Amino acid sequence: DILVTYNCSYPLTMNASLNVGLNPYLSPDHLSIARFGTHVLTMQLFKYSNYTGSYTMADLPIYIKVGTPLYIGASIMGPDPQRFSMKIDSCYATPTSNPSDPIKYNFISDSCPLPGFITISFIQDGVDLMVYFSMKAFRMARYSQVYLHCSFSLCAGKCSPSCSGTQ
C-alpha cells in the first residue's frame, strides 16, 4: 500500500473590475476580467434587473442617468461549486480604469455598504460561485466617468453573511 498525502490551495481573496467605464449624467430635472491561477473571476454590469443582457465593449460609451439602478454580477470559474462559495468583501469607484488610482470612493467595506451610501441590495452573496447586487448610479464630483472595482473572497462551503438584504 502507498499512502499519498496532498493539499489543495485556492486563493481566498480576488479582485475584479468592470471592464467598461460608466458615464453617469444628471437629469436636467433633477462598472474586466482578472485571472488568478486557474480561476477566472468576471464582473459584469447587466442591463436588466434579472441580471441578463450584460453590457459589452460594443455598448460603449455607456451613459446612465444618476439614480438609475445598476445591476452588477460577479462569477468565478474553477473552484468546485459543491465545496466553495464566493462573497463580496469591498467595492470602490475610481474616475479611471486603474484600480490603484489614488482618487477612490469606497461604498462597500467588510462586506457591508458604508453608512450613508445610496441603497445597495445584495441579491445573491455567499451562497454559490456567483454574486449579484444592485445599487443606484452616482457621479464622482467633477469626473465624467466612474469605474467600479470589487474584492471577493472564496469560502469553504457557504460564506457566513456579514450583512444581508438592503442597507
PALUMMAR-536198 format. One record per residue: residue number from 1; x, y, z of N, C-alpha, C in turn; residue in one letter. Coordinates in steps of 0.05 Angstrom, whole numbers, plus 5000, padded with zeros to 4 digits. Layout:
N
seq=NUM	n.u=X	n.v=Y	n.w=Z	ca.u=X	ca.v=Y	ca.w=Z	c.u=X	c.v=Y	c.w=Z	type=a
...
end
This chain:
167
seq=1	n.u=5017	n.v=4976	n.w=5000	ca.u=5000	ca.v=5000	ca.w=5000	c.u=5018	c.v=5025	c.w=5000	type=d
seq=2	n.u=5008	n.v=5044	n.w=4985	ca.u=5022	ca.v=5070	ca.w=4985	c.u=5003	c.v=5091	c.w=4995	type=i
seq=3	n.u=5013	n.v=5108	n.w=5013	ca.u=4997	ca.v=5130	ca.w=5025	c.u=5008	c.v=5156	c.w=5012	type=l
seq=4	n.u=4990	n.v=5170	n.w=4999	ca.u=4997	ca.v=5196	ca.w=4987	c.u=4982	c.v=5218	c.w=5001	type=v
seq=5	n.u=4996	n.v=5237	n.w=5012	ca.u=4984	ca.v=5260	ca.w=5025	c.u=4985	c.v=5284	c.w=5006	type=t
seq=6	n.u=4963	n.v=5298	n.w=5003	ca.u=4964	ca.v=5321	ca.w=4985	c.u=4946	c.v=5343	c.w=4997	type=y
seq=7	n.u=4952	n.v=5368	n.w=4989	ca.u=4936	ca.v=5391	ca.w=4998	c.u=4928	c.v=5406	c.w=4973	type=n
seq=8	n.u=4904	n.v=5417	n.w=4973	ca.u=4896	ca.v=5435	ca.w=4952	c.u=4894	c.v=5463	c.w=4964	type=c
seq=9	n.u=4903	n.v=5483	n.w=4949	ca.u=4900	ca.v=5510	ca.w=4959	c.u=4887	c.v=5527	c.w=4938	type=s
seq=10	n.u=4870	n.v=5545	n.w=4947	ca.u=4857	ca.v=5564	ca.w=4929	c.u=4862	c.v=5592	c.w=4940	type=y
seq=11	n.u=4864	n.v=5611	n.w=4922	ca.u=4867	ca.v=5639	ca.w=4932	c.u=4840	c.v=5646	c.w=4946	type=p
seq=12	n.u=4842	n.v=5658	n.w=4969	ca.u=4818	ca.v=5664	ca.w=4984	c.u=4807	c.v=5692	c.w=4977	type=l
seq=13	n.u=4823	n.v=5710	n.w=4967	ca.u=4814	ca.v=5737	ca.w=4960	c.u=4823	c.v=5743	c.w=4932	type=t
seq=14	n.u=4804	n.v=5753	n.w=4916	ca.u=4809	ca.v=5760	ca.w=4888	c.u=4797	c.v=5787	c.w=4883	type=m
seq=15	n.u=4807	n.v=5801	n.w=4863	ca.u=4797	ca.v=5828	ca.w=4856	c.u=4787	c.v=5827	c.w=4827	type=n
seq=16	n.u=4766	n.v=5843	n.w=4822	ca.u=4755	ca.v=5846	ca.w=4795	c.u=4746	c.v=5874	c.w=4791	type=a
seq=17	n.u=4746	n.v=5883	n.w=4766	ca.u=4736	ca.v=5909	ca.w=4758	c.u=4718	c.v=5906	c.w=4734	type=s
seq=18	n.u=4698	n.v=5925	n.w=4732	ca.u=4683	ca.v=5925	ca.w=4708	c.u=4702	c.v=5934	c.w=4686	type=l
seq=19	n.u=4699	n.v=5922	n.w=4662	ca.u=4717	ca.v=5929	ca.w=4641	c.u=4707	c.v=5952	c.w=4624	type=n
seq=20	n.u=4686	n.v=5965	n.w=4633	ca.u=4675	ca.v=5988	ca.w=4619	c.u=4671	c.v=6010	c.w=4639	type=v
seq=21	n.u=4676	n.v=6035	n.w=4631	ca.u=4671	ca.v=6058	ca.w=4647	c.u=4643	c.v=6067	c.w=4644	type=g
seq=22	n.u=4631	n.v=6078	n.w=4665	ca.u=4604	ca.v=6089	ca.w=4663	c.u=4606	c.v=6119	c.w=4661	type=l
seq=23	n.u=4588	n.v=6131	n.w=4646	ca.u=4587	ca.v=6160	ca.w=4644	c.u=4561	c.v=6169	c.w=4657	type=n
seq=24	n.u=4560	n.v=6171	n.w=4683	ca.u=4535	ca.v=6180	ca.w=4696	c.u=4529	c.v=6209	c.w=4689	type=p
seq=25	n.u=4504	n.v=6215	n.w=4684	ca.u=4496	ca.v=6242	ca.w=4679	c.u=4473	c.v=6250	c.w=4696	type=y
seq=26	n.u=4471	n.v=6276	n.w=4702	ca.u=4449	ca.v=6286	ca.w=4718	c.u=4426	c.v=6293	c.w=4700	type=l
seq=27	n.u=4402	n.v=6286	n.w=4709	ca.u=4378	ca.v=6292	ca.w=4693	c.u=4374	c.v=6322	c.w=4695	type=s
seq=28	n.u=4365	n.v=6335	n.w=4672	ca.u=4361	ca.v=6363	ca.w=4673	c.u=4340	c.v=6371	c.w=4694	type=p
seq=29	n.u=4322	n.v=6353	n.w=4701	ca.u=4302	ca.v=6360	ca.w=4721	c.u=4310	c.v=6348	c.w=4748	type=d
seq=30	n.u=4326	n.v=6346	n.w=4753	ca.u=4334	ca.v=6334	ca.w=4778	c.u=4359	c.v=6346	c.w=4792	type=h
seq=31	n.u=4616	n.v=6005	n.w=4712	ca.u=4626	ca.v=5988	ca.w=4720	c.u=4647	c.v=5979	c.w=4703	type=l
seq=32	n.u=4719	n.v=5874	n.w=4675	ca.u=4747	ca.v=5864	ca.w=4667	c.u=4751	c.v=5836	c.w=4678	type=s
seq=33	n.u=4762	n.v=5829	n.w=4669	ca.u=4767	ca.v=5801	ca.w=4678	c.u=4794	c.v=5801	c.w=4692	type=i
seq=34	n.u=4795	n.v=5788	n.w=4715	ca.u=4820	ca.v=5785	ca.w=4729	c.u=4826	c.v=5755	c.w=4730	type=a
seq=35	n.u=4850	n.v=5747	n.w=4723	ca.u=4858	ca.v=5719	ca.w=4724	c.u=4876	c.v=5714	c.w=4747	type=r
seq=36	n.u=4870	n.v=5694	n.w=4763	ca.u=4887	ca.v=5687	ca.w=4786	c.u=4889	c.v=5657	c.w=4786	type=f
seq=37	n.u=4912	n.v=5647	n.w=4780	ca.u=4915	ca.v=5618	ca.w=4779	c.u=4898	c.v=5606	c.w=4757	type=g
seq=38	n.u=4884	n.v=5584	n.w=4763	ca.u=4867	ca.v=5571	ca.w=4744	c.u=4838	c.v=5581	c.w=4745	type=t
seq=39	n.u=4834	n.v=5601	n.w=4762	ca.u=4806	ca.v=5611	ca.w=4766	c.u=4803	c.v=5637	c.w=4750	type=h
seq=40	n.u=4780	n.v=5640	n.w=4738	ca.u=4774	ca.v=5665	ca.w=4724	c.u=4751	c.v=5679	c.w=4738	type=v
seq=41	n.u=4756	n.v=5702	n.w=4748	ca.u=4736	ca.v=5718	ca.w=4762	c.u=4726	c.v=5740	c.w=4742	type=l
seq=42	n.u=4700	n.v=5741	n.w=4738	ca.u=4689	ca.v=5761	ca.w=4719	c.u=4668	c.v=5778	c.w=4734	type=t
seq=43	n.u=4670	n.v=5804	n.w=4729	ca.u=4650	ca.v=5822	ca.w=4740	c.u=4636	c.v=5836	c.w=4716	type=m
seq=44	n.u=4609	n.v=5837	n.w=4717	ca.u=4595	ca.v=5848	ca.w=4694	c.u=4573	c.v=5867	c.w=4704	type=q
seq=45	n.u=4566	n.v=5886	n.w=4686	ca.u=4544	ca.v=5904	ca.w=4690	c.u=4522	c.v=5895	c.w=4672	type=l
seq=46	n.u=4498	n.v=5890	n.w=4683	ca.u=4475	ca.v=5880	ca.w=4668	c.u=4455	c.v=5902	c.w=4662	type=f
seq=47	n.u=4441	n.v=5898	n.w=4640	ca.u=4421	ca.v=5918	ca.w=4631	c.u=4394	c.v=5914	c.w=4646	type=k
seq=48	n.u=4389	n.v=5890	n.w=4655	ca.u=4362	ca.v=5884	ca.w=4666	c.u=4364	c.v=5874	c.w=4695	type=y
seq=49	n.u=4342	n.v=5878	n.w=4709	ca.u=4341	ca.v=5871	ca.w=4738	c.u=4342	c.v=5841	c.w=4743	type=s
seq=50	n.u=4338	n.v=5824	n.w=4722	ca.u=4341	ca.v=5795	ca.w=4726	c.u=4369	c.v=5786	c.w=4719	type=n
seq=51	n.u=4387	n.v=5805	n.w=4717	ca.u=4416	ca.v=5801	ca.w=4713	c.u=4421	c.v=5786	c.w=4686	type=y
seq=52	n.u=4408	n.v=5796	n.w=4665	ca.u=4413	ca.v=5786	ca.w=4638	c.u=4420	c.v=5810	c.w=4621	type=t
seq=53	n.u=4431	n.v=5805	n.w=4597	ca.u=4438	ca.v=5826	ca.w=4579	c.u=4461	c.v=5843	c.w=4588	type=g
seq=54	n.u=4484	n.v=5831	n.w=4592	ca.u=4507	ca.v=5846	ca.w=4602	c.u=4517	c.v=5866	c.w=4581	type=s
seq=55	n.u=4526	n.v=5889	n.w=4591	ca.u=4538	ca.v=5909	ca.w=4574	c.u=4565	c.v=5898	c.w=4564	type=y
seq=56	n.u=4572	n.v=5905	n.w=4539	ca.u=4597	ca.v=5896	ca.w=4527	c.u=4611	c.v=5921	c.w=4516	type=t
seq=57	n.u=4635	n.v=5916	n.w=4505	ca.u=4650	ca.v=5937	ca.w=4493	c.u=4635	c.v=5950	c.w=4469	type=m
seq=58	n.u=4618	n.v=5934	n.w=4457	ca.u=4602	ca.v=5945	ca.w=4434	c.u=4581	c.v=5966	c.w=4443	type=a
seq=59	n.u=4575	n.v=5966	n.w=4469	ca.u=4555	ca.v=5985	ca.w=4480	c.u=4568	c.v=6012	c.w=4488	type=d
seq=60	n.u=4595	n.v=6013	n.w=4486	ca.u=4609	ca.v=6038	ca.w=4494	c.u=4603	c.v=6061	c.w=4475	type=l
seq=61	n.u=4602	n.v=6085	n.w=4485	ca.u=4603	ca.v=6092	ca.w=4513	c.u=4576	c.v=6087	c.w=4527	type=p
seq=62	n.u=4577	n.v=6081	n.w=4552	ca.u=4552	ca.v=6075	ca.w=4568	c.u=4545	c.v=6100	c.w=4583	type=i
seq=63	n.u=4522	n.v=6112	n.w=4577	ca.u=4512	ca.v=6135	ca.w=4592	c.u=4489	c.v=6126	c.w=4609	type=y
seq=64	n.u=4491	n.v=6131	n.w=4635	ca.u=4470	ca.v=6123	ca.w=4654	c.u=4462	c.v=6146	c.w=4671	type=i
seq=65	n.u=4437	n.v=6151	n.w=4673	ca.u=4427	ca.v=6174	ca.w=4689	c.u=4433	c.v=6169	c.w=4719	type=k
seq=66	n.u=4442	n.v=6189	n.w=4733	ca.u=4447	ca.v=6187	ca.w=4762	c.u=4422	c.v=6178	c.w=4775	type=v
seq=67	n.u=4423	n.v=6159	n.w=4793	ca.u=4400	ca.v=6148	ca.w=4807	c.u=4388	c.v=6124	c.w=4793	type=g
seq=68	n.u=4396	n.v=6117	n.w=4769	ca.u=4386	ca.v=6094	ca.w=4755	c.u=4398	c.v=6069	c.w=4768	type=t
seq=69	n.u=4382	n.v=6048	n.w=4772	ca.u=4394	ca.v=6023	ca.w=4784	c.u=4415	c.v=6011	c.w=4766	type=p
seq=70	n.u=4437	n.v=6002	n.w=4779	ca.u=4458	ca.v=5987	ca.w=4766	c.u=4456	c.v=5958	c.w=4776	type=l
seq=71	n.u=4457	n.v=5939	n.w=4758	ca.u=4455	ca.v=5911	ca.w=4765	c.u=4482	c.v=5899	c.w=4760	type=y
seq=72	n.u=4497	n.v=5891	n.w=4781	ca.u=4524	ca.v=5882	ca.w=4779	c.u=4526	c.v=5853	c.w=4788	type=i
seq=73	n.u=4540	n.v=5838	n.w=4773	ca.u=4544	ca.v=5809	ca.w=4779	c.u=4573	c.v=5801	c.w=4777	type=g
seq=74	n.u=4581	n.v=5782	n.w=4792	ca.u=4608	ca.v=5771	ca.w=4790	c.u=4606	c.v=5740	c.w=4792	type=a
seq=75	n.u=4623	n.v=5727	n.w=4778	ca.u=4624	ca.v=5697	ca.w=4779	c.u=4653	c.v=5688	c.w=4777	type=s
seq=76	n.u=4657	n.v=5664	n.w=4787	ca.u=4684	ca.v=5653	ca.w=4785	c.u=4682	c.v=5625	c.w=4774	type=i
seq=77	n.u=4700	n.v=5618	n.w=4756	ca.u=4701	ca.v=5592	ca.w=4744	c.u=4727	c.v=5578	c.w=4754	type=m
seq=78	n.u=4725	n.v=5553	n.w=4762	ca.u=4748	ca.v=5539	ca.w=4771	c.u=4743	c.v=5523	c.w=4796	type=g
seq=79	n.u=4736	n.v=5536	n.w=4819	ca.u=4731	ca.v=5521	ca.w=4843	c.u=4707	c.v=5503	c.w=4841	type=p
seq=80	n.u=4707	n.v=5481	n.w=4856	ca.u=4685	ca.v=5462	ca.w=4857	c.u=4660	c.v=5476	c.w=4870	type=d
seq=81	n.u=4638	n.v=5479	n.w=4854	ca.u=4615	ca.v=5493	ca.w=4865	c.u=4601	c.v=5478	c.w=4888	type=p
seq=82	n.u=4607	n.v=5452	n.w=4891	ca.u=4596	ca.v=5437	ca.w=4913	c.u=4611	c.v=5442	c.w=4939	type=q
seq=83	n.u=4636	n.v=5453	n.w=4937	ca.u=4653	ca.v=5456	ca.w=4960	c.u=4658	c.v=5485	c.w=4968	type=r
seq=84	n.u=4654	n.v=5504	n.w=4948	ca.u=4661	ca.v=5532	ca.w=4953	c.u=4638	c.v=5551	c.w=4946	type=f
seq=85	n.u=4639	n.v=5574	n.w=4958	ca.u=4621	ca.v=5596	ca.w=4951	c.u=4638	c.v=5622	c.w=4952	type=s
seq=86	n.u=4626	n.v=5643	n.w=4942	ca.u=4640	ca.v=5669	ca.w=4940	c.u=4623	c.v=5691	c.w=4952	type=m
seq=87	n.u=4637	n.v=5710	n.w=4965	ca.u=4623	ca.v=5733	ca.w=4976	c.u=4638	c.v=5759	c.w=4969	type=k
seq=88	n.u=4624	n.v=5781	n.w=4970	ca.u=4636	ca.v=5807	ca.w=4965	c.u=4649	c.v=5817	c.w=4990	type=i
seq=89	n.u=4673	n.v=5828	n.w=4988	ca.u=4687	ca.v=5839	ca.w=5011	c.u=4685	c.v=5869	c.w=5011	type=d
seq=90	n.u=4693	n.v=5881	n.w=4988	ca.u=4693	ca.v=5911	ca.w=4987	c.u=4690	c.v=5919	c.w=4958	type=s
seq=91	n.u=4680	n.v=5944	n.w=4955	ca.u=4678	ca.v=5956	ca.w=4928	c.u=4684	c.v=5986	c.w=4931	type=c
seq=92	n.u=4695	n.v=5997	n.w=4909	ca.u=4701	ca.v=6025	ca.w=4908	c.u=4700	c.v=6034	c.w=4879	type=y
seq=93	n.u=4697	n.v=6060	n.w=4876	ca.u=4696	ca.v=6072	ca.w=4849	c.u=4721	c.v=6090	c.w=4846	type=a
seq=94	n.u=4730	n.v=6091	n.w=4821	ca.u=4752	ca.v=6110	ca.w=4813	c.u=4744	c.v=6124	c.w=4788	type=t
seq=95	n.u=4756	n.v=6147	n.w=4782	ca.u=4750	ca.v=6161	ca.w=4757	c.u=4765	c.v=6150	c.w=4733	type=p
seq=96	n.u=4783	n.v=6130	n.w=4737	ca.u=4798	ca.v=6118	ca.w=4716	c.u=4795	c.v=6088	c.w=4718	type=t
seq=97	n.u=4804	n.v=6073	n.w=4698	ca.u=4803	ca.v=6044	ca.w=4699	c.u=4825	c.v=6032	c.w=4717	type=s
seq=98	n.u=4843	n.v=6049	n.w=4727	ca.u=4865	ca.v=6040	ca.w=4744	c.u=4854	c.v=6034	c.w=4773	type=n
seq=99	n.u=4854	n.v=6009	n.w=4781	ca.u=4844	ca.v=6003	ca.w=4808	c.u=4861	c.v=6015	c.w=4830	type=p
seq=100	n.u=4886	n.v=6023	n.w=4824	ca.u=4903	ca.v=6036	ca.w=4844	c.u=4902	c.v=6066	c.w=4843	type=s
seq=101	n.u=4883	n.v=6077	n.w=4828	ca.u=4880	ca.v=6106	ca.w=4826	c.u=4877	c.v=6117	c.w=4855	type=d
seq=102	n.u=4892	n.v=6138	n.w=4862	ca.u=4891	ca.v=6148	ca.w=4889	c.u=4864	c.v=6162	c.w=4895	type=p
seq=103	n.u=4849	n.v=6170	n.w=4874	ca.u=4823	ca.v=6181	ca.w=4878	c.u=4803	c.v=6158	c.w=4878	type=i
seq=104	n.u=4792	n.v=6152	n.w=4901	ca.u=4773	ca.v=6130	ca.w=4902	c.u=4750	c.v=6136	c.w=4922	type=k
seq=105	n.u=4728	n.v=6124	n.w=4917	ca.u=4704	ca.v=6127	ca.w=4933	c.u=4695	c.v=6100	c.w=4942	type=y
seq=106	n.u=4699	n.v=6093	n.w=4967	ca.u=4691	ca.v=6067	ca.w=4978	c.u=4661	c.v=6067	c.w=4982	type=n
seq=107	n.u=4647	n.v=6045	n.w=4975	ca.u=4619	ca.v=6043	ca.w=4981	c.u=4611	c.v=6016	c.w=4993	type=f
seq=108	n.u=4628	n.v=5996	n.w=4992	ca.u=4624	ca.v=5971	ca.w=5007	c.u=4651	c.v=5965	c.w=5021	type=i
seq=109	n.u=4649	n.v=5960	n.w=5048	ca.u=4673	ca.v=5953	ca.w=5063	c.u=4665	c.v=5931	c.w=5083	type=s
seq=110	n.u=4683	n.v=5912	n.w=5088	ca.u=4677	ca.v=5889	ca.w=5106	c.u=4650	c.v=5876	c.w=5099	type=d
seq=111	n.u=4645	n.v=5874	n.w=5073	ca.u=4621	ca.v=5860	ca.w=5063	c.u=4595	c.v=5876	c.w=5068	type=s
seq=112	n.u=4597	n.v=5901	n.w=5077	ca.u=4573	ca.v=5917	ca.w=5083	c.u=4574	c.v=5944	c.w=5069	type=c
seq=113	n.u=4551	n.v=5954	n.w=5060	ca.u=4551	ca.v=5981	ca.w=5049	c.u=4560	c.v=6001	c.w=5071	type=p
seq=114	n.u=4574	n.v=6021	n.w=5063	ca.u=4583	ca.v=6041	ca.w=5082	c.u=4559	c.v=6059	c.w=5090	type=l
seq=115	n.u=4557	n.v=6067	n.w=5115	ca.u=4535	ca.v=6083	ca.w=5124	c.u=4532	c.v=6109	c.w=5107	type=p
seq=116	n.u=4507	n.v=6116	n.w=5102	ca.u=4502	ca.v=6140	ca.w=5087	c.u=4503	c.v=6137	c.w=5057	type=g
seq=117	n.u=4512	n.v=6113	n.w=5047	ca.u=4513	ca.v=6109	ca.w=5018	c.u=4486	c.v=6103	c.w=5007	type=f
seq=118	n.u=4482	n.v=6109	n.w=4982	ca.u=4457	ca.v=6103	ca.w=4968	c.u=4451	c.v=6074	c.w=4971	type=i
seq=119	n.u=4426	n.v=6067	n.w=4968	ca.u=4416	ca.v=6040	ca.w=4972	c.u=4432	c.v=6019	c.w=4956	type=t
seq=120	n.u=4441	n.v=5999	n.w=4970	ca.u=4454	ca.v=5976	ca.w=4958	c.u=4439	c.v=5951	c.w=4967	type=i
seq=121	n.u=4431	n.v=5934	n.w=4948	ca.u=4417	ca.v=5910	ca.w=4954	c.u=4433	c.v=5886	c.w=4946	type=s
seq=122	n.u=4438	n.v=5868	n.w=4965	ca.u=4452	ca.v=5843	ca.w=4958	c.u=4430	c.v=5823	c.w=4950	type=f
seq=123	n.u=4431	n.v=5815	n.w=4925	ca.u=4411	ca.v=5796	ca.w=4914	c.u=4420	c.v=5768	c.w=4920	type=i
seq=124	n.u=4445	n.v=5763	n.w=4915	ca.u=4457	ca.v=5736	ca.w=4920	c.u=4486	c.v=5741	c.w=4928	type=q
seq=125	n.u=4493	n.v=5731	n.w=4952	ca.u=4521	ca.v=5735	ca.w=4962	c.u=4527	c.v=5713	c.w=4981	type=d
seq=126	n.u=4548	n.v=5698	n.w=4976	ca.u=4558	ca.v=5678	ca.w=4995	c.u=4544	c.v=5651	c.w=4994	type=g
seq=127	n.u=4527	n.v=5647	n.w=4974	ca.u=4513	ca.v=5621	ca.w=4972	c.u=4524	c.v=5602	c.w=4951	type=v
seq=128	n.u=4537	n.v=5613	n.w=4930	ca.u=4549	ca.v=5596	ca.w=4910	c.u=4572	c.v=5612	c.w=4897	type=d
seq=129	n.u=4579	n.v=5606	n.w=4872	ca.u=4601	ca.v=5620	ca.w=4860	c.u=4593	c.v=5644	c.w=4843	type=l
seq=130	n.u=4569	n.v=5655	n.w=4849	ca.u=4560	ca.v=5679	ca.w=4836	c.u=4551	c.v=5699	c.w=4857	type=m
seq=131	n.u=4556	n.v=5725	n.w=4852	ca.u=4547	ca.v=5746	ca.w=4870	c.u=4532	c.v=5766	c.w=4853	type=v
seq=132	n.u=4508	n.v=5774	n.w=4862	ca.u=4493	ca.v=5795	ca.w=4849	c.u=4485	c.v=5816	c.w=4869	type=y
seq=133	n.u=4489	n.v=5841	n.w=4861	ca.u=4479	ca.v=5863	ca.w=4877	c.u=4470	c.v=5886	c.w=4859	type=f
seq=134	n.u=4454	n.v=5904	n.w=4871	ca.u=4446	ca.v=5927	ca.w=4856	c.u=4450	c.v=5952	c.w=4872	type=s
seq=135	n.u=4453	n.v=5974	n.w=4859	ca.u=4457	ca.v=6000	ca.w=4872	c.u=4449	c.v=6021	c.w=4852	type=m
seq=136	n.u=4447	n.v=6046	n.w=4862	ca.u=4440	ca.v=6068	ca.w=4844	c.u=4465	c.v=6081	c.w=4832	type=k
seq=137	n.u=4463	n.v=6089	n.w=4807	ca.u=4486	ca.v=6102	ca.w=4794	c.u=4491	c.v=6129	c.w=4808	type=a
seq=138	n.u=4517	n.v=6135	n.w=4810	ca.u=4525	ca.v=6160	ca.w=4823	c.u=4547	c.v=6173	c.w=4807	type=f
seq=139	n.u=4552	n.v=6197	n.w=4812	ca.u=4573	ca.v=6212	ca.w=4799	c.u=4594	c.v=6220	c.w=4819	type=r
seq=140	n.u=4619	n.v=6219	n.w=4811	ca.u=4641	ca.v=6227	ca.w=4829	c.u=4649	c.v=6256	c.w=4822	type=m
seq=141	n.u=4639	n.v=6274	n.w=4838	ca.u=4645	ca.v=6303	ca.w=4836	c.u=4649	c.v=6312	c.w=4807	type=a
seq=142	n.u=4673	n.v=6320	n.w=4800	ca.u=4677	ca.v=6333	ca.w=4774	c.u=4686	c.v=6313	c.w=4752	type=r
seq=143	n.u=4686	n.v=6287	n.w=4758	ca.u=4695	ca.v=6268	ca.w=4739	c.u=4672	c.v=6257	c.w=4722	type=y
seq=144	n.u=4677	n.v=6254	n.w=4696	ca.u=4655	ca.v=6245	ca.w=4678	c.u=4651	c.v=6215	c.w=4678	type=s
seq=145	n.u=4672	n.v=6199	n.w=4684	ca.u=4669	ca.v=6170	ca.w=4684	c.u=4673	c.v=6159	c.w=4712	type=q
seq=146	n.u=4660	n.v=6135	n.w=4716	ca.u=4663	ca.v=6121	ca.w=4741	c.u=4669	c.v=6092	c.w=4734	type=v
seq=147	n.u=4690	n.v=6081	n.w=4747	ca.u=4698	ca.v=6053	ca.w=4744	c.u=4694	c.v=6040	c.w=4771	type=y
seq=148	n.u=4682	n.v=6016	n.w=4771	ca.u=4677	ca.v=6002	ca.w=4795	c.u=4696	c.v=5979	c.w=4798	type=l
seq=149	n.u=4707	n.v=5975	n.w=4823	ca.u=4726	ca.v=5954	ca.w=4829	c.u=4717	c.v=5941	c.w=4855	type=h
seq=150	n.u=4718	n.v=5914	n.w=4856	ca.u=4709	ca.v=5900	ca.w=4879	c.u=4729	c.v=5878	c.w=4886	type=c
seq=151	n.u=4728	n.v=5870	n.w=4911	ca.u=4745	ca.v=5848	ca.w=4921	c.u=4725	c.v=5826	c.w=4932	type=s
seq=152	n.u=4731	n.v=5801	n.w=4925	ca.u=4714	ca.v=5779	ca.w=4933	c.u=4730	c.v=5758	c.w=4947	type=f
seq=153	n.u=4717	n.v=5742	n.w=4964	ca.u=4730	ca.v=5720	ca.w=4978	c.u=4717	c.v=5694	c.w=4972	type=s
seq=154	n.u=4733	n.v=5673	n.w=4970	ca.u=4723	ca.v=5645	ca.w=4968	c.u=4720	c.v=5634	c.w=4997	type=l
seq=155	n.u=4699	n.v=5619	n.w=5001	ca.u=4694	ca.v=5606	ca.w=5027	c.u=4691	c.v=5576	c.w=5022	type=c
seq=156	n.u=4700	n.v=5561	n.w=5041	ca.u=4695	ca.v=5532	ca.w=5041	c.u=4666	c.v=5529	c.w=5050	type=a
seq=157	n.u=4649	n.v=5517	n.w=5033	ca.u=4621	ca.v=5515	ca.w=5040	c.u=4607	c.v=5542	c.w=5034	type=g
seq=158	n.u=4587	n.v=5548	n.w=5049	ca.u=4573	ca.v=5574	ca.w=5047	c.u=4587	c.v=5595	c.w=5063	type=k
seq=159	n.u=4587	n.v=5619	n.w=5053	ca.u=4600	ca.v=5642	ca.w=5068	c.u=4581	c.v=5651	c.w=5090	type=c
seq=160	n.u=4592	n.v=5658	n.w=5112	ca.u=4576	ca.v=5670	ca.w=5134	c.u=4570	c.v=5698	c.w=5126	type=s
seq=161	n.u=4544	n.v=5705	n.w=5125	ca.u=4537	ca.v=5733	ca.w=5117	c.u=4545	c.v=5753	c.w=5139	type=p
seq=162	n.u=4556	n.v=5775	n.w=5130	ca.u=4562	ca.v=5797	ca.w=5149	c.u=4539	c.v=5817	c.w=5148	type=s
seq=163	n.u=4528	n.v=5821	n.w=5124	ca.u=4505	ca.v=5839	ca.w=5120	c.u=4485	c.v=5824	c.w=5103	type=c
seq=164	n.u=4460	n.v=5830	n.w=5105	ca.u=4441	ca.v=5817	ca.w=5087	c.u=4420	c.v=5838	c.w=5079	type=s
seq=165	n.u=4408	n.v=5833	n.w=5056	ca.u=4387	ca.v=5850	ca.w=5047	c.u=4396	c.v=5878	c.w=5039	type=g
seq=166	n.u=4378	n.v=5897	n.w=5041	ca.u=4383	ca.v=5924	ca.w=5033	c.u=4395	c.v=5940	c.w=5057	type=t
seq=167	n.u=4415	n.v=5955	n.w=5052	ca.u=4427	ca.v=5971	ca.w=5074	c.u=4421	c.v=6001	c.w=5068	type=q
end
